[in-house]
Amino acid sequence: MNQVAIIESAEADGVTLKLSPSGGIRVIGGEVAVGRWLPIIRDHKSELMTLLAANEDGAQEASREASDERAAILEYEGGLPRHQEEAVADLFRAFYGHLMGIGKITNCCYAPVDRYCPEGRRLRDAYYGACS
């Protein structure tokens, strides 16, 4: 089983794999399901970590592209001066970087249900305030 198949099969079994802040793999799910997957995860740890890191890098690149697009919209359609749209883009990157980085890893922020840690709320409020 390759690392993509491991991640997809584990997720189908209710187990989520994420990079942990300490540099390992965080395994989230029910105790029985996690117990089934731990031996496989341990056997393929280095390959899984490489794939999870690549996915995280892809999310960061998507965030950069989205912030650049948002800044262009604010400049050309919203009439913001270039220096202001760059400031808004910086706020966007900080907010979404938090949501997709530490917020996702630790599950401290979950935007669909409006749940934010204090730092996530501060970044959200700064970004939303700059856009209004």
C-alpha positions as CSV (number, residue, x, y, z in Angstrom):
1,M,0.0,0.0,0.0
2,N,1.5,3.4,-1.0
3,Q,1.3,6.5,1.2
4,V,-1.7,8.0,-0.7
5,A,-3.6,4.8,-0.3
6,I,-2.8,4.7,3.4
7,I,-4.0,8.2,4.0
8,E,-7.2,7.7,1.9
9,S,-8.0,4.3,3.5
10,A,-7.3,5.6,7.0
11,E,-9.6,8.6,6.4
12,A,-12.3,6.2,5.1
13,D,-11.9,4.3,8.4
14,G,-12.3,7.6,10.4
15,V,-8.6,8.2,11.0
16,T,-7.0,11.5,10.0
17,L,-3.2,12.0,9.7
18,K,-1.7,15.4,10.1
19,L,1.8,16.8,10.7
20,S,2.2,17.6,14.4
21,P,3.9,20.8,15.6
22,S,6.7,18.6,17.1
23,G,7.5,17.2,13.7
24,G,5.8,13.8,13.9
25,I,2.5,12.5,12.7
26,R,-0.7,13.3,14.6
27,V,-3.2,10.5,14.3
28,I,-6.8,11.5,15.1
29,G,-9.8,9.2,15.3
30,G,-11.5,6.5,17.3
31,E,-9.4,4.4,19.6
32,V,-10.1,1.1,17.8
33,A,-9.6,2.5,14.3
34,V,-6.4,4.3,15.4
35,G,-5.1,1.1,16.9
36,R,-5.6,-0.7,13.6
37,W,-3.7,1.9,11.6
38,L,-0.8,2.7,14.0
39,P,1.4,-0.3,12.9
40,I,0.9,0.7,9.2
41,I,1.6,4.3,10.0
42,R,4.8,3.5,11.9
43,D,6.0,1.3,9.0
44,H,5.5,4.1,6.5
45,K,6.2,7.1,8.7
46,S,8.9,8.8,6.7
47,E,7.0,8.5,3.4
48,L,3.8,9.7,5.0
49,M,5.5,12.7,6.6
50,T,6.9,13.6,3.2
51,L,3.5,13.5,1.6
52,L,1.8,15.4,4.4
53,A,4.5,18.1,4.2
54,A,4.0,18.4,0.5
55,N,0.2,18.8,1.0
56,E,0.9,21.4,3.6
57,D,3.2,23.3,1.1
58,G,0.5,23.1,-1.5
59,A,-2.0,24.6,0.9
60,Q,0.4,27.5,1.6
61,E,0.9,28.1,-2.1
62,A,-2.9,28.1,-2.6
63,S,-3.2,30.6,0.2
64,R,-0.6,32.9,-1.5
65,E,-2.4,32.7,-4.8
66,A,-5.7,33.4,-3.2
67,S,-4.3,36.4,-1.3
68,D,-2.8,37.8,-4.5
69,E,-6.1,37.4,-6.3
70,R,-8.0,39.0,-3.4
71,A,-5.6,41.9,-3.4
72,A,-6.0,42.5,-7.1
73,I,-9.8,42.5,-6.7
74,L,-9.6,45.0,-4.0
75,E,-7.2,47.2,-6.0
76,Y,-9.0,47.1,-9.4
77,E,-12.6,46.6,-8.4
78,G,-12.6,48.1,-4.9
79,G,-10.5,51.1,-5.8
80,L,-8.0,50.6,-3.0
81,P,-4.5,52.2,-3.4
82,R,-1.7,49.7,-4.0
83,H,-0.2,50.1,-0.5
84,Q,-3.6,49.4,1.1
85,E,-4.3,46.3,-1.0
86,E,-0.9,44.9,-0.1
87,A,-1.7,45.4,3.6
88,V,-5.0,43.6,3.2
89,A,-3.2,40.8,1.4
90,D,-0.7,40.5,4.3
91,L,-3.7,40.3,6.7
92,F,-5.3,37.6,4.5
93,R,-2.1,35.6,4.4
94,A,-1.7,35.8,8.2
95,F,-5.3,34.8,8.9
96,Y,-5.5,32.0,6.4
97,G,-2.0,30.9,7.2
98,H,-3.2,30.5,10.8
99,L,-6.4,28.7,9.8
100,M,-4.6,26.3,7.5
101,G,-1.5,25.9,9.6
102,I,-1.6,25.7,13.4
103,G,-5.4,26.2,13.4
104,K,-5.9,23.0,11.4
105,I,-3.1,21.0,13.1
106,T,-4.4,21.7,16.6
107,N,-8.0,22.1,15.6
108,C,-8.2,25.4,17.5
109,C,-10.0,27.1,14.7
110,Y,-12.8,25.9,12.5
111,A,-14.2,28.6,10.3
112,P,-17.4,26.8,9.1
113,V,-18.8,26.9,12.6
114,D,-17.2,30.2,13.6
115,R,-14.9,28.7,16.1
116,Y,-11.6,30.5,16.6
117,C,-8.8,30.6,19.2
118,P,-8.0,34.1,20.5
119,E,-5.2,34.5,17.9
120,G,-7.4,33.3,15.1
121,R,-10.2,35.7,16.1
122,R,-7.7,38.6,16.3
123,L,-6.4,37.8,12.8
124,R,-10.0,37.3,11.4
125,D,-11.2,40.6,12.9
126,A,-8.1,42.5,11.5
127,Y,-8.6,41.0,8.0
128,Y,-12.4,41.5,7.9
129,G,-12.0,45.0,9.3
130,A,-9.6,45.9,6.5
131,C,-11.9,44.5,3.9
132,S,-14.9,46.5,4.9
